[in-house]
Amino acid sequence: MRKLKKVSLVTLVVLITSVIAAGMVWSVSTTRKVDATANDSIKVYYDGQLKTFTENDGSKISPVIINGRTYLPLRAIADLVGLGVNWEDATQSIKLTSGNSGIPDKDNTPVQIQPGATKAPETTPVLGTPAPASTSKNAGTLSDPIKLGETYSWSATEKYINSTISANYSYTVKKVEPVTLEEITKLGVKPDAKFDYAMVTVEQKVSNAKINSGDAYISSAFRRSIWGSKTPSGDGVIGGIDFGFDGSLDEVSDNVTKDSQGLLGKIKAGEAKSFTCEGKIILPLTKGKESYLVITKDSSLEYSVRHLYFRLK
């Protein structure tokens, strides 16, 4: 199986202030003004692939030049390379977790995995074998999550880089299996013993996918992003790995959208595309508690309503 590649961030300076919540007031003595220039022409490549970064509303994030150095938002780079990142208001601290697939919302203190700690938790709250898929009547909210095995369908129109994309979506959690720390490690992912984990198999259908102008890679533009997991009470773990291992959702969606030459497929203005992919997600969960899979439904919506919640059992 392929291994996730380790990425060195030594040569890339990231803009820490991107993870500070809106409305945060800094002490006057700890802030200073700087002259900055946004440069839209700078390109960022990761493992040879051109990457773009967007805000939650879909607007483009451009590299910023300050005193000859290039800065990018910490959150964007952390998401790209699989780092956990969280802001702690009480101590004015940014906490990073290297090599973890997820971090807790309220506590991001790194936990070292002791040698030999590869056994699965004794209690695993996520075991699901759903009935044949049917259309969900649930709202897909935290208080009314979509049932395991049922399909939720919706339409979304969102900003994407310098354009707008739209499509009809259907999403189904088809299977949920417990996965051990040892099994995760063999896939090239470094787990955190602080969490339980599940291997979640999902199916995503995209139809009538369009882009308003320019072009975009079909897989990356229309695949729904993984927010993480939440318990019914709202405790959450941010993150989830859907790339870098055999059968991952990213790998499958890339494969089914390739063009006739075997290259990653693109969509251009005026075209309409459709695809279906079934792949896997390694999902970190709050230990010992029932959790829901959380994905982005529509990035153009307010944060409080932009996500969908799926039961895992």
C-alpha positions as CSV (number, residue, x, y, z in Angstrom):
1,M,0.0,0.0,0.0
2,R,1.1,3.6,-0.6
3,K,2.5,5.5,2.3
4,L,1.5,9.1,3.2
5,K,4.5,11.3,2.4
6,K,6.0,13.3,5.2
7,V,6.2,17.0,4.3
8,S,8.8,19.4,5.6
9,L,7.4,22.9,6.3
10,V,10.8,24.4,7.1
11,T,10.9,26.4,3.8
12,L,7.3,27.5,4.0
13,V,6.4,30.2,6.5
14,V,2.7,30.2,7.4
15,L,0.5,33.1,8.6
16,I,-0.4,32.2,12.1
17,T,-3.2,34.8,12.4
18,S,-5.5,32.8,10.1
19,V,-6.7,30.6,12.9
20,I,-7.6,33.3,15.3
21,A,-11.4,33.6,15.7
22,A,-13.2,36.7,14.4
23,G,-13.6,39.4,17.0
24,M,-10.5,38.4,19.0
25,V,-9.0,41.4,20.8
26,W,-5.2,41.4,21.2
27,S,-3.3,43.4,23.8
28,V,-1.9,46.6,22.3
29,S,1.6,45.6,23.5
30,T,1.6,42.4,21.5
31,T,0.5,43.7,18.1
32,R,2.2,45.7,15.4
33,K,1.4,46.8,11.9
34,V,3.2,45.4,8.9
35,D,3.3,46.3,5.2
36,A,2.0,43.3,3.2
37,T,1.4,42.6,-0.5
38,A,-0.9,39.9,-1.8
39,N,0.5,38.1,-4.9
40,D,-2.0,36.2,-6.9
41,S,0.7,34.9,-9.3
42,I,2.5,32.8,-6.8
43,K,1.7,29.1,-7.3
44,V,2.0,26.4,-4.5
45,Y,2.7,22.8,-5.5
46,Y,2.3,19.8,-3.2
47,D,3.9,16.5,-4.4
48,G,3.9,18.0,-7.9
49,Q,0.3,19.0,-7.9
50,L,-0.8,22.6,-8.1
51,K,-2.9,23.5,-5.0
52,T,-5.3,26.4,-4.4
53,F,-6.6,27.7,-1.1
54,T,-10.0,29.2,-0.3
55,E,-11.7,30.7,2.6
56,N,-14.9,29.2,4.0
57,D,-17.0,31.4,1.7
58,G,-15.1,30.1,-1.3
59,S,-13.0,33.2,-1.9
60,K,-9.4,32.7,-3.0
61,I,-6.5,32.9,-0.5
62,S,-3.4,34.4,-2.1
63,P,0.1,34.3,-0.7
64,V,1.2,37.5,1.1
65,I,4.7,39.0,0.9
66,I,6.0,40.6,4.0
67,N,9.6,41.9,4.1
68,G,10.5,39.5,1.2
69,R,9.0,36.4,2.9
70,T,6.0,34.5,1.7
71,Y,3.2,33.8,4.1
72,L,0.1,31.5,3.8
73,P,-2.7,30.8,6.3
74,L,-1.7,28.2,8.9
75,R,-5.1,26.5,8.6
76,A,-4.7,26.0,4.8
77,I,-1.2,24.5,5.1
78,A,-2.2,22.3,8.1
79,D,-5.2,20.9,6.2
80,L,-3.0,20.2,3.2
81,V,-0.4,18.1,5.1
82,G,-2.6,16.6,7.7
83,L,-1.7,18.6,10.8
84,G,-4.1,19.3,13.6
85,V,-4.5,23.0,14.5
86,N,-6.5,24.6,17.2
87,W,-6.8,28.1,18.8
88,E,-7.0,28.2,22.6
89,D,-8.5,31.5,23.7
90,A,-7.7,31.3,27.4
91,T,-3.9,31.1,26.9
92,Q,-3.8,32.9,23.5
93,S,-2.1,29.8,22.1
94,I,-2.1,28.0,18.7
95,K,-1.6,24.2,19.1
96,L,-0.4,22.0,16.3
97,T,-0.5,18.2,16.3
98,S,1.9,16.6,13.8
99,G,0.9,13.4,12.0
100,N,-2.6,13.2,13.6
101,S,-5.8,12.7,11.6
102,G,-7.8,14.8,14.0
103,I,-7.8,17.1,17.1
104,P,-10.4,17.7,19.8
105,D,-12.2,21.0,19.6
106,K,-11.5,22.0,23.2
107,D,-8.1,20.3,23.9
108,N,-5.3,19.9,21.5
109,T,-2.6,18.7,23.9
110,P,-0.5,16.1,21.9
111,V,-0.5,12.6,23.3
112,Q,2.5,10.3,22.8
113,I,1.6,6.7,21.7
114,Q,3.5,4.3,23.9
115,P,5.4,1.4,22.3
116,G,3.1,-1.5,21.7
117,A,-0.1,0.6,22.0
118,T,-1.7,-0.9,18.9
119,K,-4.7,-2.7,20.3
120,A,-8.2,-1.5,19.5
121,P,-10.2,0.2,22.3
122,E,-12.1,-2.3,24.4
123,T,-15.3,-0.5,23.7
124,T,-16.0,0.6,20.1
125,P,-19.1,2.7,19.7
126,V,-19.2,2.6,15.9
127,L,-20.3,-0.6,14.3
128,G,-22.8,-0.4,11.5
129,T,-24.2,-2.6,8.8
130,P,-27.0,-0.6,7.1
131,A,-30.0,-1.8,5.3
132,P,-30.2,-1.1,1.5
133,A,-30.0,2.6,0.8
134,S,-33.2,4.7,0.9
135,T,-33.9,8.4,0.7
136,S,-33.4,10.1,4.1
137,K,-36.2,12.0,5.7
138,N,-33.9,13.5,8.3
139,A,-32.7,17.1,8.3
140,G,-29.1,16.2,8.5
141,T,-28.5,18.4,11.5
142,L,-26.8,17.6,14.8
143,S,-30.2,17.1,16.4
144,D,-31.6,15.1,13.5
145,P,-28.7,13.2,11.8
146,I,-29.1,11.1,8.7
147,K,-29.5,7.4,9.4
148,L,-26.8,4.9,8.6
149,G,-27.4,3.6,5.0
150,E,-29.8,6.3,4.0
151,T,-29.1,8.7,1.2
152,Y,-29.3,12.5,1.6
153,S,-29.6,14.6,-1.6
154,W,-29.2,18.3,-2.1
155,S,-28.0,21.0,-4.5
156,A,-25.3,23.6,-3.9
157,T,-23.9,26.7,-5.7
158,E,-20.6,27.8,-4.2
159,K,-17.7,30.1,-4.9
160,Y,-14.6,28.2,-6.1
161,I,-11.3,30.1,-6.5
162,N,-12.2,32.8,-9.1
163,S,-15.4,31.2,-10.3
164,T,-18.7,29.6,-9.2
165,I,-19.5,25.9,-9.2
166,S,-22.9,24.2,-8.9
167,A,-24.1,20.6,-8.7
168,N,-26.6,18.1,-7.4
169,Y,-25.2,15.8,-4.7
170,S,-26.2,12.6,-3.0
171,Y,-24.2,11.2,0.0
172,T,-24.6,7.8,1.8
173,V,-22.7,6.3,4.6
174,K,-22.7,2.7,3.5
175,K,-20.5,0.9,6.1
176,V,-18.7,1.6,9.4
177,E,-16.0,-0.7,10.8
178,P,-13.8,-0.3,13.8
179,V,-10.1,0.0,13.0
180,T,-7.1,-0.5,15.2
181,L,-4.2,1.8,15.7
182,E,-1.9,-0.9,14.2
183,E,-4.1,-1.1,11.1
184,I,-4.1,2.7,10.7
185,T,-0.3,2.8,11.0
186,K,0.1,0.2,8.3
187,L,-1.9,2.5,6.0
188,G,0.7,5.2,6.5
189,V,-1.3,7.3,9.0
190,K,0.0,8.0,12.5
191,P,-3.0,7.6,14.9
192,D,-3.5,9.2,18.3
193,A,-4.3,6.8,21.2
194,K,-6.5,9.6,22.6
195,F,-9.2,8.8,20.0
196,D,-11.3,5.9,18.8
197,Y,-11.2,5.3,15.0
198,A,-13.6,4.0,12.4
199,M,-13.1,3.1,8.8
200,V,-16.1,4.7,7.1
201,T,-17.2,3.7,3.6
202,V,-19.2,6.4,1.8
203,E,-20.7,6.9,-1.6
204,Q,-20.9,10.3,-3.2
205,K,-22.9,11.0,-6.4
206,V,-22.5,14.2,-8.3
207,S,-24.7,15.2,-11.2
208,N,-25.1,18.2,-13.5
209,A,-21.8,19.6,-12.2
210,K,-20.9,22.9,-13.8
211,I,-18.4,25.7,-13.4
212,N,-19.3,29.3,-14.3
213,S,-15.9,30.3,-15.8
214,G,-12.4,28.9,-16.4
215,D,-11.8,25.3,-15.4
216,A,-11.2,23.0,-12.4
217,Y,-10.3,19.5,-11.5
218,I,-13.6,17.6,-11.2
219,S,-12.6,15.5,-8.2
220,S,-11.2,18.3,-6.0
221,A,-13.9,20.9,-6.9
222,F,-16.9,18.7,-6.2
223,R,-15.9,16.2,-3.6
224,R,-17.4,17.1,-0.2
225,S,-14.8,17.9,2.4
226,I,-14.6,16.1,5.7
227,W,-15.1,18.3,8.8
228,G,-14.6,15.5,11.3
229,S,-16.9,13.9,13.9
230,K,-19.2,15.2,16.6
231,T,-21.1,13.6,19.5
232,P,-24.8,14.2,20.0
233,S,-23.8,16.7,22.7
234,G,-21.6,18.7,20.3
235,D,-18.1,17.6,21.4
236,G,-16.0,17.2,18.3
237,V,-12.8,16.0,16.7
238,I,-11.7,18.0,13.7
239,G,-10.2,16.1,10.8
240,G,-10.4,12.8,9.0
241,I,-8.1,11.1,6.4
242,D,-9.7,10.5,3.0
243,F,-6.5,10.4,1.0
244,G,-3.2,8.7,0.7
245,F,-4.2,5.0,1.1
246,D,-5.6,2.3,-1.1
247,G,-9.4,2.7,-1.5
248,S,-9.5,6.2,0.0
249,L,-12.3,8.5,-1.2
250,D,-9.7,10.8,-2.8
251,E,-8.1,8.0,-4.7
252,V,-11.4,6.6,-6.0
253,S,-12.8,10.0,-7.0
254,D,-9.6,10.8,-8.9
255,N,-9.7,7.5,-10.7
256,V,-13.4,7.8,-11.8
257,T,-12.9,11.3,-13.1
258,K,-9.8,10.7,-15.2
259,D,-9.9,11.7,-18.8
260,S,-9.3,9.5,-21.8
261,Q,-5.5,10.0,-21.5
262,G,-5.5,8.8,-17.8
263,L,-5.0,12.3,-16.5
264,L,-7.0,14.0,-13.7
265,G,-10.2,15.1,-15.4
266,K,-11.1,18.8,-15.7
267,I,-14.4,20.6,-16.2
268,K,-14.6,23.7,-18.3
269,A,-17.2,26.4,-18.5
270,G,-20.2,25.3,-20.6
271,E,-19.7,21.6,-19.7
272,A,-21.9,19.4,-17.4
273,K,-20.3,16.4,-15.7
274,S,-21.5,13.6,-13.4
275,F,-19.7,10.9,-11.5
276,T,-20.1,8.4,-8.6
277,C,-17.4,7.3,-6.3
278,E,-17.4,4.9,-3.3
279,G,-14.4,5.3,-1.0
280,K,-13.1,5.2,2.6
281,I,-12.4,7.7,5.3
282,I,-10.4,7.1,8.5
283,L,-12.4,9.0,11.0
284,P,-11.2,9.9,14.5
285,L,-13.9,9.8,17.2
286,T,-14.4,11.0,20.7
287,K,-13.3,8.0,22.8
288,G,-16.1,5.9,24.2
289,K,-19.0,8.0,22.9
290,E,-21.4,7.8,19.9
291,S,-20.2,10.1,17.1
292,Y,-21.5,11.3,13.8
293,L,-19.6,11.9,10.6
294,V,-19.7,15.6,9.7
295,I,-19.1,16.8,6.1
296,T,-19.5,20.1,4.3
297,K,-22.9,20.4,2.6
298,D,-22.6,23.9,1.1
299,S,-19.7,26.2,1.8
300,S,-21.8,29.2,0.8
301,L,-24.1,28.8,3.8
302,E,-23.5,30.3,7.3
303,Y,-21.2,28.2,9.4
304,S,-23.9,27.0,11.7
305,V,-25.9,25.4,8.9
306,R,-23.3,24.5,6.3
307,H,-22.6,20.9,7.6
308,L,-24.3,17.5,7.3
309,Y,-24.4,14.9,10.1
310,F,-24.5,11.2,9.5
311,R,-25.1,8.5,12.0
312,L,-22.4,5.8,12.3
313,K,-24.5,3.1,13.9
